[in-house]
Structure formats: C-alpha cells, structure tokens
Amino acid sequence: MKKIFLRIAFFVAFVAFFGLVSCSSDSDEPSSVVDNELSGSISGTRTLDPSVEYKLTGTLIVEEGGVLNIPAGTVIKSQKGFSNYILVLQGGKIFAKGTAEKPIVMTADVSNAGSGYWGGLVINGKAKISGVAGKTATGTTEINSAYLYGGNNDEDSSGELTYVRLEYCGARSSAEIEHNGLTLNGVGSGTIVENIYILESADDGIEFFGGAVHVKNLLVVNPDDDMFDMTQGYSGGIENCYGIWETGYTSTESDPRGVEADGNLDGKTPDDVNQSNFQITNMTIDLKLLASTNSNAIMQDVIKIRRGATATITNALVKGTGTVQDLVDCTDGAGDANGATSISLTSQLSTPITGTDAKPGANNATISIGGNNSGCPTSIFSWTDYSKF
C-alpha cells in the first residue's frame, strides 16, 4: 500500500509540474487562433496586430473611455454595406499611427469596389458647433442619431490619424443619411490628423461638422460629391490639400464642388453663434477630365462659401481640362457668405468657365481671381504611391 501511494503521489506531482510548464508556455506565445474580424464595441483598450489582415464585418464603435490602437502597416478590409463603419464616440480615442513607409489602409474587401462600398471612419468630439447663444450646442450623428457630438472643449482630443488611406467609403441609406470618406463631428484641435489619402468616396471626401481640428497634407481623389465640405460651425483649418477628378470621372450628384462651406447646418439656423470660420492654405483643385456637356462631369463651383460662413483661403489653384460653372460663389438662397471672407484663387483651366469668375454676394466677400498661386505641393504625397498628378 505504501509503495502504491508513493507511485500515485509521484505521478500526480509529475502531471502537475508539466501541466504548469505547458500553461506557462502557452501564455507566452500567440494563440494559434487569430481573431481578425472587427465589429461590436470597444470599451477598454484594443491594439491591432499589423501582421494580421482584418475584416470589418459590421459597425465597430469605440465607446467613451475606449481606445483603439492601429499600428503602422495595418490593413483593414471592409465588407460591403452601410452598417460597416468605424465610429469613435465622444470620450473615445483612436490612434491610427502609420508611417510613410508603412501607412494604415482601410479599404474594401474586393478589388473592383467603387465609391460608397462601405461606411468609412467617423469621429465624434466635444468641440464647439454652431448653436443658440448661451447654450452648449450638440448635434446628432447623421448615420445614427443616438450618438452626440459637440460641446465646449475646442482643445478636445480624439486621438491621432497619421499616414492613413481611406478607400471606397461613403455608403448611404438615403440621400439624407450617408457617410463620407472621413467624417469629423465636433472634433477638437487636440486631435492630430495629418497625411490622409481618401480615394473614391461618397458623399464627400472629408466633411467637418463643427469642431476646431486642423488637418494637414490631405489628398482626395474622385469623391462623388464635394472634395472638402465644412458646416455647422467649423473653426479649424486645412494646410496643404489637393483634390483631383481623374479623366473619365462622373458624379451621381447634381452640384459637386471643390470646397463647400455652410456657416450653420443646412442654412436652417442663420442666427446661430459660432458659425463656421476656417482657413485653407495651399490648395489645388485638379480637374483632369476633358471638357464635357455631361452635367455629371461638370464642377458646379470650385469654391462655394455660403449661409453665414467665413472662409480665409490663400494660395489656391484650379487647373486642368475639366468644365466648371463658377470659380467662386459666395451667394445662396439661405444666406450669403460672411463679408469677412477672403479668397485668393488662380485659374489655370484650359477651358473657359460656363458661368462667373466671382460672386461676392450681398456681404461683399473679398475675392481675388488671378495672380500666380502655386497651390499645394505634390511631393508631400509620395507615400501614397499616387502617380496621376
């Protein structure tokens, strides 16, 4: 009996020892099962693995207090559909920190996708938006009214986007509810947004709904509607932006523009305080498509400032062989541009415009057409591998 007991005790100790060694080994090595599907909510911190190709299979929400880290070189491919998008809520943060050598890519899961294939990226911040005097203004996210943006903190930070490619975004559920390539809702100036490439997006390439975030080095190619859209009290700025329509481009929209800016949301609240007052420095609008009588291949306005917005746009250039109705239009039935608006634009279009060079509006915006503006340099976009400048 004693010998049997000792043998049993030795066997149990042997199994326990090697069981502990085995568990310790498993915990030090990556799991053999890789979770590469993205959807649901992030309330803690999640860090993606750049060696894994991820699939966006639904809505991914970064909740208040949540953090999504996306390392350089990470690729996320989305399934088709309006509900496939990434949304960072107020108090959540995204750190998508690519490099020139290893950009972050968010794209479609098929090679033949076009604009509006999937939702794109939406960030909600706590910066000011236009609203009633004496009250803290908030707005509801266009694609999901359950989520708010806006507030009083213009220095709010939602994280960082650097060296990020966004491709084939902008799915819609209706003409009034649609994504953009990149949507920034009430995003504060503490958020870093630099070196962004947006390809084949719908509705707009980038749209700012209020906020004070500054964007640097932005390339937008073939957006379905506007290249750069500001509304609802945007008070930030863009330094170095380049928008391109390639040869063969057509739009599904009736009034595509290079820049479209409203002071308040859709011109419905003209008495709002904190209306849009922003800057654009070094901008090129490049219309490579040939002159056309097809209305879906005509840019309505290179720059449209309206509905109480104030814009300061310097060193802007429009060029190419495309057709444009107006160069700069500061008029609108829901209110003209603020009189403090100042725009300097050089036109190198090889085709005549069909409308007017400059419409300063009832408030007499300052518009200078001519000069030798050089626009945005293209060398800063070498990291994108885009070659059709």
URWONOR-V918219 format. One record per helix or strand of 3 or more residues. SS is the DSSP state (H for helix, E for strand). FROM is the first residue (numbers start at 1). LEN is the number of residues. If there is no record, write none. Layout:
SS&FROM&LEN  SS&FROM&LEN
This chain:
H&2&27  E&37&6  E&45&3  E&53&10  E&67&5  E&75&4  E&81&8  E&93&5  E&104&5  E&118&7  E&139&3  E&144&6  E&159&9  E&182&4  E&192&8  E&206&4  E&214&8  E&228&4  E&237&9  E&257&6  H&265&3  E&277&11  H&295&3  E&298&9  E&310&11  E&323&7  E&342&8  E&366&4  H&379&6
